[in-house]
Amino acid sequence: MVDSIDQSKNVELTEDDLENKSKGELIKLAGQLRDRRNELNQMASERASDRDDLNAKTREKVDEAQEHREERDELNEKVQEHKESRNELNAEANELFDKVEQLKNEMELDEGKSIDELESEIEDLEFKQQTEVLSSEDERELIEKIEEKRDKLASKKEKLDQTEDLDGIKEEAEEVRSEASQHHQKVTELADEAQKHHNEMIEAYREADDIRDEADEMHEKFVEAQEAADQHHEDFVRVQKRLRELDKKEEAEERSAREEKQEAAREEAEEIYQKFKEGETLDTEDLMKLQKAGKL
């Protein structure tokens, strides 16, 4: 922070000073006013330079903030583009997965026992048929169960063969979902980078405001010093004007004194000349006065 000017070093000038101080005192006062004026002008110049430097730094920070703003906006545009692509792909993937579920429901693959379960049950029943002694009725019932399960197994396998299209659709859906995930990853990365530029923009604007406050304060200090310098210059000019008035007054008084002296000399010479014309004897001093007055 720049200190205010030291008021105790300022030189005061009053109307009483102008009117009543002697010429010598006024000359001294003029020198003091001139020196303080020059000192204040130098101070004002330095403060103006500091203010201009601070204003330049403010502009640099504002430019820096603007660059971050532009970077942020460009990244946010890319974020929006990837979001749109992600949402479109997710919608497409959802449609494909819904189609898979629809086909699975139509094929009833999830209903009833699985192929492995049916094969195991058939194997158990055939083992029972081969290893146990059964009545004709029991064996017939067993054979019917085996045939029934074999029919279900064949139907299941037939439907399973039809799942090639289902697997293709499912694979396509997973690929689309994977591509959507890639776009989501880009959304996250770009959004983080955009946020970083946003934070740096805010910080640069904050720094610009702080520096601008310093520049404004420095401008106030510059104005303070410049106004004080101007006041000292104005007072210096007033003293100089008063000194010129005194010089003119002295010149006028000296001229008047010379004229009075010359007039007195002329009058004395005239009196001596009259005595000379009347035949009085003149001494050397009188003759010199006549000669000086041009009477001889």
Helices and strands as residue ranges (DSSP letters): G 7-9, H 15-20, H 23-107, H 115-131, H 136-161, H 163-277, H 284-292
